[in-house]
Amino acid sequence: MMEVRRATDRYPGGDEAAGISTRHAFSFGGSYDPDNIGFGPVRACNEETLAPGAGFEEHAHRHTEIVTWVTEGELTHRDTTGRSTVVRPGDVQRLSAGDGVRHVERNDGTVPLRFVQMWLSPAGLADPGPEPAYEITRGLADGAPCPVPAAGAVFRVRRPGAGERVAVPDAARVYLHVVRGDLRLDGAAAEDGIGPGVELGPGDSVRIRGVAGLEIVAGSPGELLLWELP
C-alpha cells in the first residue's frame, strides 16, 4: 500500500487573527474523518506558522510523544519539567508527555516561525503513565536516526541536493513528509496502482506499507522527514 496525500488535502486550523496558521495531515479538532485518524502510531503531522509574538499558551498533553522540527525562525518552548529552550532549524525536540505535562510554544522572534510537529501514541498505554521526559538534539545530521522508543519509531531527516537519490527505509510502515524541494518518489510500483515516478512538493506526504525498494530523487535541493514505524 502506498497512499499519497497532497498539501491541498490538509485540514486548515489555527487562529489567523492571533497569527497562528495550521495545516493538519490527520483528523484534528473540528476536522474529523474516521478514515484518517492516524498511520501506525502517528496521530498528527501539523504544519505550523506563528507570526512574531504569536504562540500557543500553556496547554496539557498526556500519553503522547511529541516531535518538533523547526524549518524557519526560532521556537521558544517552556514546560512543567522545568525546561526552557529555543529550538532552531536543524534541531529536533522530543517531549514525552507521560502521565501529564503542560507546555508553552511561542515565536518570541522578529520573523515568522514555521515548524512541523508530529504526535505519536506510545505502545502499551498505562495510567498512570511514566514521568514526562524531554530531549533536544542540536544540528541533527542528515540521515542520522532519532529514535522514539516509547512508540517503537525512528525519525530521520534527509536533505538531498539536486539530482541526488535517497533510499526510503524498508520498514513495516514508513511515513514521509516533504518540507521543501521538488522531489520524485521512484522505484517499485505499489499494489494500489500508484507506480514509480510520483512527483512530490512541499506539504505532500506519503504513507507506505509493505512496499520495498523505493527512493526519492531530488529535482531541486530538498528536505524530507521520514518515520520508520512498527
Phi and psi in degrees as GROMACS dihedral restraints (atoms count N, CA, C in turn):
[ dihedral_restraints ]
;  ai    aj    ak    al  type     phi  dphi    fc
    3     4     5     6     1  -142.4    20    10
    4     5     6     7     1   116.7    20    10
    6     7     8     9     1  -118.2    20    10
    7     8     9    10     1   122.0    20    10
    9    10    11    12     1   -95.7    20    10
   10    11    12    13     1   128.3    20    10
   12    13    14    15     1  -118.0    20    10
   13    14    15    16     1   126.3    20    10
   15    16    17    18     1   -85.8    20    10
   16    17    18    19     1   159.0    20    10
   18    19    20    21     1   -56.3    20    10
   19    20    21    22     1   -35.2    20    10
   21    22    23    24     1   -71.3    20    10
   22    23    24    25     1   -13.7    20    10
   24    25    26    27     1   -82.6    20    10
   25    26    27    28     1   -10.3    20    10
   27    28    29    30     1   -69.6    20    10
   28    29    30    31     1   146.8    20    10
   30    31    32    33     1   -82.2    20    10
   31    32    33    34     1   129.7    20    10
   33    34    35    36     1   -74.5    20    10
   34    35    36    37     1   149.4    20    10
   36    37    38    39     1  -157.1    20    10
   37    38    39    40     1  -166.0    20    10
   39    40    41    42     1    89.9    20    10
   40    41    42    43     1  -163.0    20    10
   42    43    44    45     1  -143.8    20    10
   43    44    45    46     1    94.1    20    10
   45    46    47    48     1   -58.5    20    10
   46    47    48    49     1   -37.3    20    10
   48    49    50    51     1   -63.8    20    10
   49    50    51    52     1   -28.3    20    10
   51    52    53    54     1   -93.9    20    10
   52    53    54    55     1     6.1    20    10
   54    55    56    57     1    81.0    20    10
   55    56    57    58     1    22.8    20    10
   57    58    59    60     1  -119.2    20    10
   58    59    60    61     1   123.2    20    10
   60    61    62    63     1  -123.3    20    10
   61    62    63    64     1   130.3    20    10
   63    64    65    66     1  -131.8    20    10
   64    65    66    67     1   142.9    20    10
   66    67    68    69     1  -129.5    20    10
   67    68    69    70     1   118.9    20    10
   69    70    71    72     1   -99.2    20    10
   70    71    72    73     1   135.2    20    10
   72    73    74    75     1   -84.2    20    10
   73    74    75    76     1   -25.3    20    10
   75    76    77    78     1  -124.6    20    10
   76    77    78    79     1   167.1    20    10
   78    79    80    81     1   -49.0    20    10
   79    80    81    82     1   134.3    20    10
   81    82    83    84     1  -158.2    20    10
   82    83    84    85     1   128.3    20    10
   84    85    86    87     1    58.0    20    10
   85    86    87    88     1  -125.8    20    10
   87    88    89    90     1   -76.8    20    10
   88    89    90    91     1    -7.8    20    10
   90    91    92    93     1   -97.0    20    10
   91    92    93    94     1    94.3    20    10
   93    94    95    96     1  -115.0    20    10
   94    95    96    97     1   124.6    20    10
   96    97    98    99     1  -131.0    20    10
   97    98    99   100     1   111.5    20    10
   99   100   101   102     1   -61.7    20    10
  100   101   102   103     1   -18.3    20    10
  102   103   104   105     1   -93.5    20    10
  103   104   105   106     1     6.4    20    10
  105   106   107   108     1  -144.1    20    10
  106   107   108   109     1    60.0    20    10
  108   109   110   111     1  -102.9    20    10
  109   110   111   112     1    -4.2    20    10
  111   112   113   114     1   165.2    20    10
  112   113   114   115     1   174.1    20    10
  114   115   116   117     1  -140.4    20    10
  115   116   117   118     1   109.7    20    10
  117   118   119   120     1    58.4    20    10
  118   119   120   121     1  -136.1    20    10
  120   121   122   123     1   -79.6    20    10
  121   122   123   124     1    -7.7    20    10
  123   124   125   126     1   -73.7    20    10
  124   125   126   127     1   124.4    20    10
  126   127   128   129     1  -113.6    20    10
  127   128   129   130     1   -17.6    20    10
  129   130   131   132     1  -153.9    20    10
  130   131   132   133     1   143.8    20    10
  132   133   134   135     1  -142.6    20    10
  133   134   135   136     1    95.2    20    10
  135   136   137   138     1  -105.9    20    10
  136   137   138   139     1   127.5    20    10
  138   139   140   141     1   -90.1    20    10
  139   140   141   142     1   117.6    20    10
  141   142   143   144     1  -115.3    20    10
  142   143   144   145     1   138.9    20    10
  144   145   146   147     1  -128.9    20    10
  145   146   147   148     1   123.8    20    10
  147   148   149   150     1  -118.3    20    10
  148   149   150   151     1   126.5    20    10
  150   151   152   153     1   -69.2    20    10
  151   152   153   154     1   159.1    20    10
  153   154   155   156     1   -53.0    20    10
  154   155   156   157     1   130.6    20    10
  156   157   158   159     1    87.3    20    10
  157   158   159   160     1   -10.2    20    10
  159   160   161   162     1   -89.1    20    10
  160   161   162   163     1   163.0    20    10
  162   163   164   165     1   173.6    20    10
  163   164   165   166     1   177.7    20    10
  165   166   167   168     1  -100.2    20    10
  166   167   168   169     1   115.4    20    10
  168   169   170   171     1   -69.4    20    10
  169   170   171   172     1   174.1    20    10
  171   172   173   174     1   -53.7    20    10
  172   173   174   175     1   127.7    20    10
  174   175   176   177     1  -147.2    20    10
  175   176   177   178     1   164.9    20    10
  177   178   179   180     1  -107.6    20    10
  178   179   180   181     1   152.5    20    10
  180   181   182   183     1  -137.9    20    10
  181   182   183   184     1   150.3    20    10
  183   184   185   186     1  -140.8    20    10
  184   185   186   187     1   148.6    20    10
  186   187   188   189     1    49.2    20    10
  187   188   189   190     1    46.7    20    10
  189   190   191   192     1  -142.1    20    10
  190   191   192   193     1   136.9    20    10
  192   193   194   195     1   -98.8    20    10
  193   194   195   196     1   119.9    20    10
  195   196   197   198     1  -114.4    20    10
  196   197   198   199     1   120.3    20    10
  198   199   200   201     1  -118.7    20    10
  199   200   201   202     1   128.3    20    10
  201   202   203   204     1  -123.5    20    10
  202   203   204   205     1   131.3    20    10
  204   205   206   207     1  -124.9    20    10
  205   206   207   208     1   115.5    20    10
  207   208   209   210     1   -86.1    20    10
  208   209   210   211     1   132.4    20    10
  210   211   212   213     1  -105.9    20    10
  211   212   213   214     1   -30.1    20    10
  213   214   215   216     1  -149.7    20    10
  214   215   216   217     1   143.1    20    10
  216   217   218   219     1    82.8    20    10
  217   218   219   220     1  -160.9    20    10
  219   220   221   222     1  -135.6    20    10
  220   221   222   223     1   134.9    20    10
  222   223   224   225     1  -104.1    20    10
  223   224   225   226     1   123.8    20    10
  225   226   227   228     1   -92.2    20    10
  226   227   228   229     1   123.0    20    10
  228   229   230   231     1  -120.9    20    10
  229   230   231   232     1   133.0    20    10
  231   232   233   234     1  -136.4    20    10
  232   233   234   235     1   141.5    20    10
  234   235   236   237     1  -145.9    20    10
  235   236   237   238     1   172.8    20    10
  237   238   239   240     1   -79.3    20    10
  238   239   240   241     1     2.3    20    10
  240   241   242   243     1   -80.8    20    10
  241   242   243   244     1    -4.1    20    10
  243   244   245   246     1    96.0    20    10
  244   245   246   247     1     3.2    20    10
  246   247   248   249     1   -81.1    20    10
  247   248   249   250     1   141.9    20    10
  249   250   251   252     1  -139.8    20    10
  250   251   252   253     1   112.6    20    10
  252   253   254   255     1  -137.8    20    10
  253   254   255   256     1   149.1    20    10
  255   256   257   258     1  -109.0    20    10
  256   257   258   259     1   121.2    20    10
  258   259   260   261     1  -103.3    20    10
  259   260   261   262     1   128.6    20    10
  261   262   263   264     1  -119.1    20    10
  262   263   264   265     1   167.1    20    10
  264   265   266   267     1   -54.2    20    10
  265   266   267   268     1   134.6    20    10
  267   268   269   270     1    96.9    20    10
  268   269   270   271     1   -15.3    20    10
  270   271   272   273     1   -92.7    20    10
  271   272   273   274     1   144.7    20    10
  273   274   275   276     1  -119.6    20    10
  274   275   276   277     1   127.6    20    10
  276   277   278   279     1  -108.8    20    10
  277   278   279   280     1   134.1    20    10
  279   280   281   282     1  -125.1    20    10
  280   281   282   283     1   123.3    20    10
  282   283   284   285     1  -121.9    20    10
  283   284   285   286     1   116.1    20    10
  285   286   287   288     1   -94.3    20    10
  286   287   288   289     1   112.3    20    10
  288   289   290   291     1   -69.5    20    10
  289   290   291   292     1   -27.8    20    10
  291   292   293   294     1    54.9    20    10
  292   293   294   295     1  -132.9    20    10
  294   295   296   297     1   -83.3    20    10
  295   296   297   298     1     5.5    20    10
  297   298   299   300     1   142.2    20    10
  298   299   300   301     1   128.7    20    10
  300   301   302   303     1  -147.1    20    10
  301   302   303   304     1   150.2    20    10
  303   304   305   306     1  -119.2    20    10
  304   305   306   307     1   141.6    20    10
  306   307   308   309     1  -147.8    20    10
  307   308   309   310     1   164.9    20    10
  309   310   311   312     1  -122.9    20    10
  310   311   312   313     1   137.1    20    10
  312   313   314   315     1  -130.6    20    10
  313   314   315   316     1   122.1    20    10
  315   316   317   318     1  -140.0    20    10
  316   317   318   319     1   159.3    20    10
  318   319   320   321     1  -105.8    20    10
  319   320   321   322     1    97.0    20    10
  321   322   323   324     1   -92.1    20    10
  322   323   324   325     1     7.9    20    10
  324   325   326   327     1   -90.2    20    10
  325   326   327   328     1  -170.6    20    10
  327   328   329   330     1  -108.1    20    10
  328   329   330   331     1     0.2    20    10
  330   331   332   333     1  -125.8    20    10
  331   332   333   334     1   159.0    20    10
  333   334   335   336     1   -57.5    20    10
  334   335   336   337     1   145.6    20    10
  336   337   338   339     1  -107.5    20    10
  337   338   339   340     1   129.7    20    10
  339   340   341   342     1  -127.3    20    10
  340   341   342   343     1   134.0    20    10
  342   343   344   345     1  -151.8    20    10
  343   344   345   346     1   159.9    20    10
  345   346   347   348     1  -111.3    20    10
  346   347   348   349     1   127.2    20    10
  348   349   350   351     1  -120.7    20    10
  349   350   351   352     1   129.9    20    10
  351   352   353   354     1  -120.6    20    10
  352   353   354   355     1   134.2    20    10
  354   355   356   357     1  -112.3    20    10
  355   356   357   358     1   136.1    20    10
  357   358   359   360     1  -128.1    20    10
  358   359   360   361     1   146.4    20    10
  360   361   362   363     1   -87.5    20    10
  361   362   363   364     1   128.3    20    10
  363   364   365   366     1   -70.0    20    10
  364   365   366   367     1   153.0    20    10
  366   367   368   369     1   -76.7    20    10
  367   368   369   370     1   148.4    20    10
  369   370   371   372     1    63.1    20    10
  370   371   372   373     1    55.7    20    10
  372   373   374   375     1   -56.0    20    10
  373   374   375   376     1   134.9    20    10
  375   376   377   378     1  -133.8    20    10
  376   377   378   379     1   151.0    20    10
  378   379   380   381     1  -132.2    20    10
  379   380   381   382     1   114.1    20    10
  381   382   383   384     1   -74.7    20    10
  382   383   384   385     1   153.3    20    10
  384   385   386   387     1   -89.5    20    10
  385   386   387   388     1  -171.6    20    10
  387   388   389   390     1   -71.4    20    10
  388   389   390   391     1   170.1    20    10
  390   391   392   393     1   -64.8    20    10
  391   392   393   394     1   145.5    20    10
  393   394   395   396     1   -59.9    20    10
  394   395   396   397     1   151.2    20    10
  396   397   398   399     1  -141.5    20    10
  397   398   399   400     1   151.9    20    10
  399   400   401   402     1  -136.0    20    10
  400   401   402   403     1   142.7    20    10
  402   403   404   405     1  -152.9    20    10
  403   404   405   406     1   143.0    20    10
  405   406   407   408     1  -133.5    20    10
  406   407   408   409     1   135.9    20    10
  408   409   410   411     1  -110.2    20    10
  409   410   411   412     1   118.9    20    10
  411   412   413   414     1   -84.4    20    10
  412   413   414   415     1   133.4    20    10
  414   415   416   417     1    59.4    20    10
  415   416   417   418     1    56.1    20    10
  417   418   419   420     1   -58.1    20    10
  418   419   420   421     1   124.5    20    10
  420   421   422   423     1   -70.5    20    10
  421   422   423   424     1   151.0    20    10
  423   424   425   426     1   -56.4    20    10
  424   425   426   427     1   122.7    20    10
  426   427   428   429     1    80.5    20    10
  427   428   429   430     1    -4.1    20    10
  429   430   431   432     1   -68.2    20    10
  430   431   432   433     1   138.2    20    10
  432   433   434   435     1   -74.5    20    10
  433   434   435   436     1   140.0    20    10
  435   436   437   438     1  -127.1    20    10
  436   437   438   439     1    90.7    20    10
  438   439   440   441     1   -74.6    20    10
  439   440   441   442     1   146.6    20    10
  441   442   443   444     1  -121.6    20    10
  442   443   444   445     1    82.5    20    10
  444   445   446   447     1   -57.6    20    10
  445   446   447   448     1   -36.2    20    10
  447   448   449   450     1   -61.9    20    10
  448   449   450   451     1   -26.7    20    10
  450   451   452   453     1  -103.8    20    10
  451   452   453   454     1     1.7    20    10
  453   454   455   456     1    63.7    20    10
  454   455   456   457     1    30.8    20    10
  456   457   458   459     1  -122.0    20    10
  457   458   459   460     1   158.7    20    10
  459   460   461   462     1  -130.6    20    10
  460   461   462   463     1   131.2    20    10
  462   463   464   465     1  -107.0    20    10
  463   464   465   466     1   138.1    20    10
  465   466   467   468     1  -139.0    20    10
  466   467   468   469     1   154.1    20    10
  468   469   470   471     1  -120.7    20    10
  469   470   471   472     1   131.5    20    10
  471   472   473   474     1  -119.2    20    10
  472   473   474   475     1   140.0    20    10
  474   475   476   477     1  -130.2    20    10
  475   476   477   478     1    74.0    20    10
  477   478   479   480     1   -72.4    20    10
  478   479   480   481     1   143.9    20    10
  480   481   482   483     1   -81.2    20    10
  481   482   483   484     1   168.6    20    10
  483   484   485   486     1   -56.4    20    10
  484   485   486   487     1   128.6    20    10
  486   487   488   489     1    86.4    20    10
  487   488   489   490     1    -8.4    20    10
  489   490   491   492     1   -81.0    20    10
  490   491   492   493     1   156.2    20    10
  492   493   494   495     1  -116.8    20    10
  493   494   495   496     1   140.9    20    10
  495   496   497   498     1  -127.2    20    10
  496   497   498   499     1   126.4    20    10
  498   499   500   501     1   -73.9    20    10
  499   500   501   502     1   135.9    20    10
  501   502   503   504     1   -84.5    20    10
  502   503   504   505     1   129.7    20    10
  504   505   506   507     1   -56.8    20    10
  505   506   507   508     1   142.6    20    10
  507   508   509   510     1   -90.2    20    10
  508   509   510   511     1    63.9    20    10
  510   511   512   513     1   -94.9    20    10
  511   512   513   514     1   169.5    20    10
  513   514   515   516     1   -56.3    20    10
  514   515   516   517     1   -43.3    20    10
  516   517   518   519     1  -136.3    20    10
  517   518   519   520     1   145.2    20    10
  519   520   521   522     1  -133.2    20    10
  520   521   522   523     1   132.0    20    10
  522   523   524   525     1  -112.8    20    10
  523   524   525   526     1   126.1    20    10
  525   526   527   528     1  -120.8    20    10
  526   527   528   529     1   129.8    20    10
  528   529   530   531     1  -128.4    20    10
  529   530   531   532     1   128.8    20    10
  531   532   533   534     1   -90.5    20    10
  532   533   534   535     1   124.0    20    10
  534   535   536   537     1   -88.7    20    10
  535   536   537   538     1   -48.5    20    10
  537   538   539   540     1  -154.7    20    10
  538   539   540   541     1   160.1    20    10
  540   541   542   543     1   105.4    20    10
  541   542   543   544     1   161.2    20    10
  543   544   545   546     1  -101.0    20    10
  544   545   546   547     1   109.9    20    10
  546   547   548   549     1  -121.5    20    10
  547   548   549   550     1   161.1    20    10
  549   550   551   552     1  -133.3    20    10
  550   551   552   553     1   130.0    20    10
  552   553   554   555     1   -88.7    20    10
  553   554   555   556     1   120.7    20    10
  555   556   557   558     1  -128.9    20    10
  556   557   558   559     1   166.6    20    10
  558   559   560   561     1   120.4    20    10
  559   560   561   562     1  -142.0    20    10
  561   562   563   564     1   -65.0    20    10
  562   563   564   565     1   146.4    20    10
  564   565   566   567     1   -74.8    20    10
  565   566   567   568     1   152.5    20    10
  567   568   569   570     1   -95.0    20    10
  568   569   570   571     1   156.0    20    10
  570   571   572   573     1   -63.7    20    10
  571   572   573   574     1   -26.9    20    10
  573   574   575   576     1   -85.6    20    10
  574   575   576   577     1     7.4    20    10
  576   577   578   579     1    95.3    20    10
  577   578   579   580     1    -7.3    20    10
  579   580   581   582     1   -82.8    20    10
  580   581   582   583     1   105.5    20    10
  582   583   584   585     1   -92.4    20    10
  583   584   585   586     1  -166.5    20    10
  585   586   587   588     1   -68.0    20    10
  586   587   588   589     1   162.1    20    10
  588   589   590   591     1    86.2    20    10
  589   590   591   592     1    27.5    20    10
  591   592   593   594     1   -81.4    20    10
  592   593   594   595     1   119.5    20    10
  594   595   596   597     1   -78.7    20    10
  595   596   597   598     1   136.4    20    10
  597   598   599   600     1  -131.1    20    10
  598   599   600   601     1   145.1    20    10
  600   601   602   603     1  -133.5    20    10
  601   602   603   604     1  -178.9    20    10
  603   604   605   606     1   -55.6    20    10
  604   605   606   607     1   133.2    20    10
  606   607   608   609     1    89.2    20    10
  607   608   609   610     1   -14.7    20    10
  609   610   611   612     1   -73.5    20    10
  610   611   612   613     1   153.5    20    10
  612   613   614   615     1  -142.1    20    10
  613   614   615   616     1   160.3    20    10
  615   616   617   618     1  -135.8    20    10
  616   617   618   619     1   133.7    20    10
  618   619   620   621     1  -109.0    20    10
  619   620   621   622     1   118.6    20    10
  621   622   623   624     1  -120.0    20    10
  622   623   624   625     1   131.0    20    10
  624   625   626   627     1  -141.3    20    10
  625   626   627   628     1   121.2    20    10
  627   628   629   630     1    71.9    20    10
  628   629   630   631     1    23.7    20    10
  630   631   632   633     1  -120.4    20    10
  631   632   633   634     1   121.4    20    10
  633   634   635   636     1  -108.7    20    10
  634   635   636   637     1   167.2    20    10
  636   637   638   639     1    76.2    20    10
  637   638   639   640     1    22.1    20    10
  639   640   641   642     1   -90.1    20    10
  640   641   642   643     1   153.9    20    10
  642   643   644   645     1  -148.7    20    10
  643   644   645   646     1   158.2    20    10
  645   646   647   648     1  -103.0    20    10
  646   647   648   649     1   131.8    20    10
  648   649   650   651     1  -112.5    20    10
  649   650   651   652     1   125.0    20    10
  651   652   653   654     1   -92.1    20    10
  652   653   654   655     1   120.8    20    10
  654   655   656   657     1   -81.6    20    10
  655   656   657   658     1   -24.3    20    10
  657   658   659   660     1  -144.2    20    10
  658   659   660   661     1   164.3    20    10
  660   661   662   663     1   -53.0    20    10
  661   662   663   664     1   130.7    20    10
  663   664   665   666     1  -130.9    20    10
  664   665   666   667     1   172.3    20    10
  666   667   668   669     1  -145.6    20    10
  667   668   669   670     1   127.3    20    10
  669   670   671   672     1  -138.2    20    10
  670   671   672   673     1   147.8    20    10
  672   673   674   675     1  -103.4    20    10
  673   674   675   676     1   132.1    20    10
  675   676   677   678     1  -124.3    20    10
  676   677   678   679     1   130.2    20    10
  678   679   680   681     1  -113.0    20    10
  679   680   681   682     1   125.3    20    10
  681   682   683   684     1   -95.7    20    10
  682   683   684   685     1   121.0    20    10
  684   685   686   687     1  -123.5    20    10
  685   686   687   688     1   151.2    20    10
